[in-house]
Amino acid sequence: MGQLRNLGFALFVTVSAVNAQTVTIAALGDSLTAGYGLARSDGFVPQLQAWLAAQGADVKVKNAGVSGDTTAGGRARVAWTLTNDVDAMIVTLGGNDYLRGLDPAVSRANLDSILAAGQQAGVRMLLIGIVAGSNYGAQYKQQFDGMYVDLAAKYDVPLYQDFFGGLRSVIDTQNPLATFMQADGIHPNKQGVTAIVDGIGPFVLKLAQPAE
């Protein structure tokens, strides 16, 4: 009986250790992911890490954001981003493609390759979109916004359609957009990142849950 009790305890410890294993998520992106213009602790990845920890998640978020990166840059470095310890990947790219007016067909092809690499590596993925403005015309906007929807469906991955969604939800007459942005009007400040993370956080939390 004592041996059975000891065996049961050993199995419990082993299972508990497996269940407690830290989930590593690589955040592949550009300056919005990298935390451009912010103190290290105020950037997207540290704030997301803190948000997940507050929910009780045992998650390590790796900052794979490079300021100025386009989807082509992400495509070029996705292979070495997907190291053996990575369990999941957040893909947040396209903002610089849009700012430069790059052909959405090219951006789509790059994102397609990134998601294909993640699929081949067997990691869970979350695709985060950037909503285009109307300055390049309605057709451009339709193609740009639509590529995220189409690719999420193609690879059967969850889509958070607007990186700035959480921020847009807190803007009002008392708290205009400028309150949450750095002086360049492109990158969020600490408070802006907090709002962004509040919106994205629940989607990343689901991503962190091991597949059953």
C-alpha positions in Angstrom: 0.0 0.0 0.0 2.9 2.3 0.9 4.5 1.7 -2.5 1.2 2.5 -4.3 0.9 5.7 -2.3 4.4 6.7 -3.2 3.8 5.9 -6.8 0.7 8.0 -6.8 2.5 10.9 -5.3 5.3 10.7 -7.8 2.8 10.7 -10.7 1.1 13.7 -9.2 4.3 15.6 -8.9 5.2 14.7 -12.5 1.8 15.8 -13.9 1.9 19.0 -11.9 5.4 19.8 -13.2 4.2 19.3 -16.8 1.1 21.4 -16.2 3.2 24.2 -14.7 5.5 24.4 -17.7 6.0 27.9 -18.8 4.5 28.7 -22.2 6.9 30.8 -24.4 5.3 33.2 -26.9 7.3 35.0 -29.5 5.9 38.4 -30.5 7.0 39.0 -34.1 6.5 42.6 -35.1 7.8 46.1 -35.7 8.3 49.2 -33.6 4.8 48.7 -32.0 6.0 45.4 -30.6 9.5 46.6 -29.9 8.4 49.4 -27.7 9.8 52.3 -29.7 10.2 55.5 -27.7 9.3 54.0 -24.4 11.1 52.9 -21.3 11.8 49.2 -21.4 9.1 48.3 -18.8 6.5 50.4 -20.6 6.6 48.7 -24.0 4.1 46.3 -25.5 5.8 43.1 -24.5 6.6 43.9 -20.9 3.1 45.2 -20.3 1.6 42.2 -22.0 3.8 39.9 -19.9 2.6 41.7 -16.7 -1.1 41.5 -17.9 -0.8 37.8 -18.4 0.9 37.3 -15.1 -1.9 39.1 -13.4 -4.3 36.6 -14.9 -2.3 33.8 -13.4 -0.7 32.6 -16.6 2.7 31.1 -16.6 3.9 32.8 -19.8 7.1 34.2 -21.1 6.7 36.7 -24.0 9.8 37.1 -26.2 10.2 40.5 -27.8 10.9 39.8 -31.5 9.9 43.3 -32.6 12.3 45.3 -34.8 11.6 49.0 -35.4 11.0 49.9 -39.0 10.4 46.3 -40.0 8.0 45.5 -42.9 6.3 42.2 -43.5 9.4 41.3 -45.7 11.6 41.8 -42.7 9.4 39.6 -40.6 9.5 37.0 -43.3 13.3 37.1 -43.4 13.7 36.5 -39.7 10.8 34.2 -38.8 12.9 31.1 -39.0 15.3 32.2 -36.4 12.5 33.6 -34.3 10.9 30.2 -34.0 13.5 28.6 -31.7 12.9 25.3 -30.1 11.6 26.8 -26.9 8.8 28.8 -28.7 5.3 27.4 -28.1 3.3 30.1 -29.8 3.7 33.2 -31.9 2.0 36.6 -32.2 2.3 38.1 -35.7 1.9 41.9 -35.7 3.2 43.3 -39.0 2.0 45.4 -41.8 2.1 48.9 -40.3 5.2 50.0 -42.1 4.0 48.4 -45.3 0.9 50.6 -45.1 2.9 53.8 -44.2 5.0 53.2 -47.3 2.1 52.4 -49.5 3.5 49.0 -50.4 1.4 46.7 -52.6 -1.0 44.7 -50.4 -0.4 41.7 -52.6 3.3 41.7 -51.6 2.4 42.2 -47.9 -0.1 39.3 -48.1 2.6 37.0 -49.7 5.0 37.8 -46.9 2.5 37.2 -44.1 1.5 34.0 -45.8 5.1 32.8 -45.6 5.3 33.8 -42.0 2.2 31.9 -41.1 3.3 28.9 -43.1 6.6 28.8 -41.2 4.7 28.9 -37.9 2.4 26.1 -39.1 5.4 24.0 -40.1 7.0 24.6 -36.8 3.9 23.4 -35.0 3.4 26.5 -32.9 0.0 28.1 -32.0 -0.4 31.5 -33.6 -2.4 34.8 -33.3 -2.6 37.2 -36.2 -3.0 40.8 -35.3 -4.1 43.2 -38.0 -3.5 46.8 -38.7 -6.5 48.8 -40.1 -5.6 50.9 -43.1 -6.8 54.5 -43.5 -8.4 55.8 -46.7 -5.5 57.9 -47.9 -4.6 55.3 -50.6 -8.1 54.8 -51.8 -10.9 52.4 -51.0 -9.5 49.5 -53.1 -6.2 49.6 -51.3 -7.9 49.7 -47.9 -10.1 46.7 -48.9 -7.1 44.7 -50.1 -5.0 45.6 -47.1 -7.6 45.0 -44.4 -8.8 41.9 -46.2 -5.5 40.1 -46.3 -5.6 39.6 -42.5 -9.0 38.1 -42.7 -8.2 35.8 -45.6 -4.9 34.5 -44.1 -6.4 33.9 -40.7 -9.0 31.7 -42.4 -6.5 30.0 -44.6 -4.3 28.9 -41.6 -7.2 28.6 -39.2 -5.7 30.9 -36.7 -7.4 33.5 -34.5 -7.4 37.1 -35.7 -7.4 40.2 -33.6 -8.3 42.6 -36.4 -7.0 45.9 -35.1 -3.9 46.3 -33.0 -5.2 49.7 -31.9 -8.6 48.3 -31.0 -8.2 48.6 -27.3 -6.9 52.1 -27.6 -9.8 53.2 -29.9 -12.3 52.0 -27.3 -11.1 54.4 -24.6 -10.9 57.5 -26.8 -13.6 60.1 -26.0 -14.0 63.9 -25.6 -12.3 63.8 -22.2 -9.5 61.5 -23.5 -8.6 62.3 -27.1 -6.2 60.3 -29.1 -3.3 62.6 -28.4 -3.5 61.6 -24.7 -2.4 58.1 -25.6 0.2 58.8 -28.3 3.8 59.9 -28.4 4.7 63.2 -30.1 5.1 61.6 -33.5 1.4 60.7 -33.5 2.2 57.1 -34.7 3.5 55.3 -31.6 1.5 54.9 -28.4 2.8 56.1 -25.1 2.7 54.1 -21.9 -1.0 54.8 -21.3 -1.8 53.9 -25.0 0.1 50.6 -24.7 -1.9 49.8 -21.6 -5.2 50.3 -23.4 -3.9 48.2 -26.4 -2.8 45.4 -24.1 -6.2 45.4 -22.3 -7.8 44.7 -25.7 -5.3 42.1 -27.0 -4.6 40.4 -23.7 -7.6 38.0 -23.6 -6.7 36.7 -27.1 -3.1 36.1 -26.0 -4.3 34.4 -22.9 -6.3 31.9 -25.0 -3.2 31.4 -27.1 -1.2 30.5 -24.0 -3.5 27.7 -23.1 -2.0 24.3 -24.2 -4.1 22.5 -26.7 -6.2 19.7 -25.1 
